[in-house]
């Protein structure tokens, strides 16, 4: 993910702006995945009532 958005195969020669863009996009994707996981848990938790076992 980082390599794709920073347009550099190696972090050492990458420009600071490219590194910043890669980090921002990586954290954006991670945040979206966390929000998606929380939404799934919230929906599944409401859909399935607790069992009495």
N, C-alpha and C positions, 0 to 999 in steps of 0.2 A: 504494500500500500504506500509506504513512505517513498520507496524508490520510484514508483510510478508518478506520484504527484510532484516530487522534487526534481524530476527530469535528470537525475544523476544516478549512475550505478553504484557509486561509492560516495560516502558522506565526506571524506577528507577533502576532495577538490571541489565540492559543491559550494556555490555562493551562499552567503548568509540568508539572502531572501528566499532562495530555493529550499533551504533547510527549514526556515520558518513556515513556508507554505506547506511543505510535507508534514511537519508536526501538526499544524492546524487541521489539515485534512484528516490525518490519522486520528486525532482526538475527536474530531467531528463524527467519524465513522464509529469509534468506540462508544461515544455518547449515544448515538442512535441505536446501537445494538443493545446497550444497557436499558434504554427506554423501551425498546421493543420487548425485551425479556421481562421487564416489570409489568408491561401491559398484558403480556400473555399470562403471567402468574396471577394478575388481578382478575382477568376474565375467567380463567380456569377455577380460581378459588370461589368465584361467585356461582359458576355453573354447577359445581359438584358439592352438594351439601355434605357435611361430615358424617361419617358412618357411625353407627351405635355399637360397633364391635369392641 
